[in-house]
Amino acid sequence: MRRSVLLLLLIVFAQAPALDAQEQIDRDMVARIRAEGFENARVMEVFNHLTNVIGPRLTNSPGYYEAVDWTRDKMIDWGFEDVRQEGWDFGRGWSLDKFSIEMLEPRYMPMIGYPRGWSASTDGRLVSEPVMLGGKSVPELRAMEGELRDAIVLTDPLEGAFIREDRPAPTREDRFLPPAPNNAPSRRSADQAERERRREVQAATSEVTRNAPAGVLLAPTGGEHGTLFVTGRDQGPGAVPTVVLAGEHYNLVARLLQQNIPVTLAVEVAGTYQEDNIQAYNLIAEIPGVDPEVGDEVVMVGAHLDSWHSATGATDNADGSAVAMEALRILRALDVQPRRTIQAALWGGEEQGLLGSREYVRRHLEGDENREAREKFSVYYNLDNGFAPIYGFYMEGNEAAREIMEDWLEPLADLGANVSTMAQIGQTDHLSFIRAGIPGFQAIHEYTDYDVRTHHTNMDTFERVLEEDLQQASVVMAVVLYHSAMRDGSMPRAPVVDR
């Protein structure tokens, strides 16, 4: 009798349809998203305007404010709802009005350089033989202070540590590897004493050049072939003008000085501080959720609108901003009625320390007063490190979320989006959400020539990104947002980690 019952059960189970343990994929909607994203794309309109028309978008500079106004108006024009501009105190802006650097002796040569962000201006055009401080000890630096007034100062030894490798890209074969521990105790090493010595030298260099004060500081960059890595910060009153010089040109001047060959340089920096408005802004827009039970839960994609100032911020991060807007536009054009609310956010001040996303999280998601909002925030996706297309997502050690993402990416594998790795990545806005206990995932982008050539450099221009890659990234992001908003449950949460 027992054998007959077991046999009957086996027959029933064999004839029944297999239970679908995977995510429910709306393949009809995927097809519609692909058609809209590739046949009626508008992403290039945004990317072109941010890079070619507006250009650099240093936080609180005129270009940044122009980008805020233009993207806000575009979101409204595209029919997004609840388009809002949230301000927060950042500080004064800065823009470059004029710059030149030339070698006059022993021969004439225009040189490749760029002032650091928020650099003070020189007192007109400075013409003199440069003074080398690189390689000096702290006592030697202090003894030279009297020689530095109004001088053109080389701050570092010859540049030899050129950046020649990009970060490795995750592959599909890596997707099951656990993330490397990020809380391992620090280890003492023989390099610690050297690092401390360098910090002391840097501090002394800053002190003596500011006390003099020097006329302008020249520092080398680790970029090659005329690539300049240029960032900067507001040094406040009494700051010394500072210029980043191409490593090869910096080394040329340093070698001539080493050989006691007279060198004459001419440097001029003229910039303007913008102090009328110290507010930076985050832009938020949405497609509201319609489900009476989960409609107020939030699925968000974000990118930072600000950039550095020596180029047009194409890969960092006009492409991410354009894709975030285009993904929402695709869903809006298809009249999607999502169960959860889908939002797009453009952050300000990312380059100065994730300031915009941190302020959003502080204001809306942190603390006891925001507990309900935090619980209803399903997932955050970020578009930054690297550049379009999207190959997948860093799933931050969240295995349950990784399995979901792998199902969502399956119908996009022919577009190259097939990696849902357990790995982590840092230094961008998803960390603000992770610290608040919310699932936050950065897209896996292209890294070829990113770390070597475009990230924070004067070469981060329109040419670096292809139109078809922007379209692909927009389609992938729209598909992921759609399924995040439509699934039965919110995105699984991993334990909060200190990142």
C-alpha positions in Angstrom: 0.0 0.0 0.0 2.8 2.5 1.0 4.7 1.6 -2.2 1.5 2.3 -4.3 1.0 5.7 -2.6 4.6 6.7 -3.2 4.4 5.7 -6.8 1.2 7.7 -7.3 2.9 10.8 -5.7 5.9 10.4 -8.0 3.6 10.3 -11.0 1.7 13.3 -9.9 4.8 15.4 -9.3 6.3 14.3 -12.6 3.2 15.4 -14.5 2.9 18.7 -12.6 4.6 21.9 -14.0 7.9 22.7 -12.3 7.7 25.3 -9.6 9.4 28.5 -10.9 11.8 29.4 -8.1 13.2 32.2 -10.2 12.1 35.8 -10.6 9.1 36.4 -12.8 10.5 38.1 -15.9 8.1 40.3 -18.0 9.6 39.4 -21.4 7.0 41.5 -23.3 8.0 44.6 -21.3 11.7 43.8 -21.8 11.1 43.8 -25.5 9.2 47.1 -25.4 12.0 48.7 -23.3 14.6 47.5 -25.8 12.6 48.9 -28.7 12.1 52.3 -27.0 15.7 52.5 -25.8 17.3 51.7 -29.1 14.7 53.1 -31.6 13.6 56.3 -29.9 16.6 57.0 -27.7 17.1 60.5 -26.2 20.1 59.7 -24.1 22.6 61.3 -26.5 20.7 64.6 -26.2 21.5 64.7 -22.5 25.0 63.5 -22.8 25.9 65.9 -25.6 24.4 68.9 -23.7 26.2 68.1 -20.5 29.6 67.6 -22.1 29.8 69.7 -25.2 27.3 72.5 -24.5 27.8 73.0 -20.7 31.2 71.4 -20.2 32.9 71.2 -16.8 30.5 71.1 -13.8 32.7 71.7 -10.8 30.3 71.9 -7.8 28.8 75.3 -7.3 30.5 76.7 -10.4 28.4 78.5 -13.1 28.6 75.3 -15.3 27.3 73.2 -12.4 24.3 75.5 -11.8 23.6 75.6 -15.5 23.5 71.8 -15.5 21.2 71.7 -12.5 18.7 74.1 -14.2 18.9 72.3 -17.6 18.4 68.7 -16.2 15.6 69.9 -14.0 13.8 71.5 -16.9 14.4 68.4 -19.0 12.9 66.1 -16.4 9.8 68.3 -16.3 9.7 68.4 -20.1 9.9 64.6 -20.2 6.9 64.3 -17.9 8.5 63.0 -14.7 6.5 63.7 -11.6 7.5 65.5 -8.4 10.6 66.9 -9.9 12.3 68.6 -6.9 15.6 70.4 -6.3 16.9 69.9 -2.7 19.6 72.3 -1.6 22.2 71.9 1.0 25.2 74.1 2.1 28.4 73.3 0.3 30.5 76.5 0.1 31.7 78.8 -2.6 32.2 77.8 -6.2 35.1 78.6 -8.5 35.7 79.0 -12.2 38.9 79.5 -14.3 39.1 82.7 -16.4 42.6 82.4 -17.8 45.7 80.2 -17.5 49.0 79.8 -19.2 52.3 78.1 -18.5 55.4 78.3 -20.7 59.1 77.6 -20.5 61.0 80.6 -21.8 64.6 79.4 -21.2 66.7 77.5 -22.2 64.3 77.4 -25.1 60.6 78.3 -25.7 58.0 75.6 -25.1 54.4 75.8 -24.2 53.8 73.4 -21.4 50.8 71.1 -20.5 49.2 71.9 -17.2 46.0 72.9 -15.4 45.2 74.7 -12.1 43.8 72.7 -9.3 40.2 73.3 -8.4 39.6 76.5 -6.3 43.2 77.6 -7.0 44.0 81.2 -5.9 45.0 83.5 -8.7 48.6 84.6 -9.4 49.6 88.2 -9.2 49.6 88.6 -12.9 52.1 86.7 -15.1 54.9 85.4 -13.0 58.3 85.1 -14.8 61.3 83.6 -12.9 63.6 80.6 -12.4 61.7 77.9 -10.5 62.8 76.8 -7.0 63.0 73.0 -6.4 61.7 71.8 -3.0 61.2 68.2 -4.0 63.5 65.9 -2.1 64.2 68.3 0.7 64.0 67.3 4.4 61.8 69.2 6.8 64.7 71.2 8.3 65.9 72.0 4.8 62.4 73.2 3.8 62.1 75.5 6.8 65.6 76.9 6.1 64.5 77.9 2.5 61.3 79.8 3.5 63.0 83.2 3.0 63.8 82.3 -0.7 60.2 81.4 -1.6 58.4 84.8 -1.6 56.6 85.2 -5.0 58.6 82.2 -6.4 57.6 79.6 -8.9 58.0 76.4 -6.7 58.4 72.8 -7.7 56.9 70.9 -4.8 57.9 67.2 -5.6 60.9 65.1 -6.8 60.8 63.8 -10.4 57.6 61.9 -11.2 58.3 58.2 -11.7 55.2 56.4 -10.6 53.1 56.8 -13.7 49.6 55.2 -13.8 49.7 52.5 -16.4 47.1 49.9 -15.5 43.3 50.0 -15.2 41.4 48.2 -12.5 40.5 44.6 -13.4 36.9 44.1 -14.5 34.8 41.4 -12.9 33.8 38.6 -15.2 30.9 36.1 -15.2 33.2 33.5 -13.8 33.9 35.7 -10.7 30.2 36.1 -9.8 30.2 33.5 -7.0 33.4 34.7 -5.3 32.8 36.3 -1.9 33.8 39.9 -1.4 37.2 40.4 0.2 37.0 41.2 3.9 36.9 45.0 4.4 37.3 44.9 8.2 40.7 43.1 8.4 43.0 44.6 11.0 45.6 47.0 9.6 49.1 45.6 9.5 52.2 47.4 10.4 54.7 47.5 7.6 58.1 48.9 6.7 56.4 51.4 4.6 54.6 53.1 7.5 57.7 55.1 8.5 58.1 56.3 4.9 54.5 57.3 4.7 54.8 59.3 7.9 57.9 61.0 6.6 56.1 62.0 3.4 53.2 63.4 5.3 55.6 65.5 7.4 57.3 66.8 4.3 54.0 67.6 2.6 52.8 69.5 5.7 56.1 71.4 5.9 56.0 72.2 2.2 52.5 73.6 2.6 53.5 75.6 5.7 56.6 77.3 4.3 55.1 78.1 0.9 52.0 79.6 2.5 54.1 81.6 5.0 56.4 83.1 2.4 54.0 83.3 0.4 55.1 81.6 -2.8 53.9 82.9 -6.1 52.7 79.6 -7.5 53.2 75.9 -6.8 53.8 73.4 -9.6 53.1 69.7 -8.9 53.6 66.7 -11.2 50.9 64.2 -12.2 51.0 60.5 -12.5 49.3 60.6 -15.9 51.3 60.0 -19.1 51.2 61.4 -22.6 49.8 64.7 -21.5 47.1 63.3 -19.3 46.6 65.4 -16.1 44.9 64.1 -13.0 43.5 67.3 -11.6 41.3 67.6 -8.5 41.5 70.2 -5.8 39.7 71.8 -2.8 39.1 75.3 -1.4 42.1 76.2 0.7 40.5 79.3 2.0 42.1 82.8 2.5 45.9 82.9 2.0 46.0 80.0 -0.4 48.9 79.7 -2.8 48.0 79.3 -6.5 48.6 75.6 -7.5 49.1 74.1 -11.0 49.3 70.4 -12.0 52.0 70.0 -14.7 52.3 67.1 -17.1 54.7 64.6 -15.6 57.0 64.6 -18.6 57.2 68.4 -18.6 57.7 68.6 -14.8 60.5 66.1 -15.1 62.1 68.1 -17.9 62.3 71.2 -15.7 63.6 69.2 -12.8 66.3 67.5 -14.8 67.5 70.9 -16.2 67.7 72.2 -12.7 69.7 69.1 -11.5 72.2 69.9 -14.3 72.5 73.5 -13.2 71.1 74.7 -16.5 69.2 78.0 -16.0 65.4 77.6 -16.6 62.9 80.4 -16.8 59.1 79.7 -16.6 56.1 82.0 -17.0 52.9 81.2 -15.2 49.6 82.9 -15.0 46.4 81.8 -13.2 43.2 83.9 -13.0 40.1 82.5 -11.5 36.9 83.7 -9.9 35.2 82.5 -6.7 31.4 82.4 -6.7 30.2 83.3 -3.3 26.6 84.6 -3.9 25.1 81.1 -3.5 26.8 78.4 -1.3 24.0 75.9 -2.0 24.6 72.7 -4.0 21.7 70.7 -5.1 20.3 67.2 -5.5 17.6 66.6 -8.2 14.9 64.0 -7.7 12.2 62.9 -10.1 9.9 60.0 -10.1 7.2 57.7 -11.6 4.8 57.1 -8.7 3.9 53.6 -7.6 0.3 52.6 -8.1 0.0 49.5 -5.8 -2.1 50.5 -2.7 0.1 48.3 -0.5 3.7 49.0 -1.8 3.2 52.1 -3.9 5.1 54.3 -1.4 8.1 52.0 -1.4 11.0 53.4 -3.4 13.3 52.0 -6.1 16.0 54.6 -7.1 18.7 55.0 -9.6 21.3 57.7 -9.1 24.4 59.4 -10.6 26.4 62.5 -9.8 25.9 65.6 -11.9 29.1 67.4 -10.8 32.5 66.8 -12.4 36.0 68.1 -12.2 37.0 71.1 -14.2 39.9 70.2 -16.6 37.6 68.4 -19.1 33.9 67.9 -19.7 33.3 65.1 -17.3 32.1 62.6 -19.9 32.9 59.3 -18.1 32.7 60.9 -14.7 29.8 61.3 -14.8 27.8 62.8 -17.7 27.2 59.2 -19.0 25.8 58.1 -15.7 23.5 61.1 -15.4 22.3 60.8 -18.9 21.6 57.0 -18.5 19.7 57.6 -15.2 17.4 60.1 -16.9 17.0 58.1 -20.0 16.1 54.9 -18.0 13.2 56.8 -16.4 12.2 58.4 -19.7 11.9 55.0 -21.3 9.6 53.8 -18.6 7.6 57.0 -18.8 7.3 56.8 -22.6 5.9 53.2 -22.2 3.3 54.5 -19.7 4.6 52.0 -17.2 2.4 51.8 -14.0 4.9 50.5 -11.5 3.8 48.9 -8.2 6.6 50.8 -6.4 7.7 54.3 -6.9 10.7 54.6 -9.3 13.0 57.6 -8.7 16.0 59.1 -10.5 18.5 61.2 -8.5 21.3 63.4 -9.7 23.7 64.2 -6.9 25.8 67.3 -6.3 29.2 67.3 -4.6 30.1 63.7 -5.2 33.7 64.6 -6.1 34.2 66.3 -2.8 33.2 63.3 -0.7 29.7 61.9 -1.7 28.3 65.0 -0.1 25.0 65.1 -2.0 24.0 61.5 -1.5 25.1 61.7 2.1 22.9 64.7 2.7 19.9 63.0 1.1 20.4 59.9 3.3 20.8 62.1 6.4 17.7 64.1 5.6 15.4 61.3 4.5 16.6 57.9 5.7 18.8 58.1 8.8 17.6 58.2 12.5 14.5 57.1 14.3 12.4 59.8 12.7 13.1 58.3 9.3 12.7 54.6 10.3 9.5 54.1 8.3 11.0 55.7 5.1 14.1 53.6 5.5 12.1 50.4 5.8 10.1 51.4 2.6 13.2 52.2 0.6 13.7 49.0 -1.4 16.9 49.4 -3.3 19.4 52.0 -4.7 21.3 51.6 -8.0 24.3 53.8 -8.8 25.9 54.7 -12.1 29.5 56.0 -11.8 32.8 54.2 -11.6 33.8 53.3 -15.2 31.7 54.3 -18.2 28.8 52.9 -20.2 27.9 50.2 -21.1 26.5 48.2 -18.1 27.8 44.6 -17.8 26.1 43.9 -14.5 26.2 45.0 -10.9 28.4 44.7 -7.8 26.1 42.9 -5.4 28.1 43.7 -2.3 28.1 40.2 -0.8 24.3 40.0 -0.9 23.8 36.5 -2.3 19.9 36.6 -2.3 20.0 39.9 -4.2 22.7 38.5 -6.6 20.4 35.5 -7.5 17.6 37.9 -8.3 19.8 40.2 -10.4 21.0 37.2 -12.4 17.5 36.3 -13.4 16.7 39.9 -14.4 19.9 40.1 -16.5 19.2 36.8 -18.3 17.2 38.3 -21.2 19.9 41.0 -21.6 22.8 38.6 -22.0 23.0 39.3 -25.7 23.7 42.9 -24.9 26.7 41.9 -22.7 24.9 42.4 -19.4 25.4 39.1 -17.7 27.6 39.7 -14.6 26.1 39.8 -11.1 29.2 39.5 -8.9 29.4 39.2 -5.2 32.2 41.7 -5.2 32.2 45.1 -3.6 33.3 48.5 -4.9 33.9 51.7 -3.1 34.3 55.5 -3.5 30.9 56.3 -5.0 27.3 57.2 -3.9 25.9 53.7 -3.2 28.0 53.7 -0.1 25.8 56.4 1.4 22.8 54.1 1.2 24.7 51.0 2.3 25.7 52.8 5.5 22.0 53.4 6.2 21.2 49.7 5.9 19.7 49.9 2.4 20.7 47.6 -0.5 22.9 49.7 -2.7 24.6 48.4 -5.9 27.0 50.1 -8.3 26.8 49.0 -12.0 29.8 47.2 -13.5 30.9 49.5 -16.3 33.8 49.6 -18.8 37.3 50.3 -17.3 39.5 50.3 -20.4 41.5 53.5 -20.2 39.3 54.7 -17.3 41.9 54.7 -14.5 44.8 55.4 -16.8 43.2 58.0 -19.1 39.9 59.6 -18.1 39.1 59.4 -14.4 39.6 62.9 -13.0 41.6 64.0 -16.0 41.8 66.6 -18.8 41.0 63.7 -21.2 37.5 63.0 -19.9 35.7 64.1 -23.0 32.8 63.3 -25.3 34.9 61.0 -27.5 35.4 58.5 -24.7 31.8 57.2 -24.7 29.9 55.6 -27.6 26.2 56.3 -28.4 25.3 52.6 -28.6 26.8 52.0 -25.2 24.7 54.8 -23.7 21.6 53.2 -25.3 22.6 49.7 -24.0 23.1 51.0 -20.4 19.8 52.9 -20.5 17.9 49.7 -21.6 19.6 47.6 -19.0 18.9 50.1 -16.2 15.3 50.5 -17.3 14.8 46.7 -17.2 16.3 46.4 -13.7 14.3 49.3 -12.4 11.1 47.9 -13.8 11.5 44.5 -12.3 12.7 46.0 -9.0 9.4 47.9 -8.8 7.2 45.1 -9.9 8.4 42.1 -7.9 6.4 40.8 -5.0 8.9 41.6 -2.3 11.4 44.4 -1.8 15.1 43.7 -2.4 16.7 41.4 0.2 18.9 43.2 2.7 22.3 42.2 3.7 23.8 43.0 7.2 25.0 46.6 7.5 28.7 46.9 7.1 31.1 49.8 7.9 32.2 51.0 4.5 
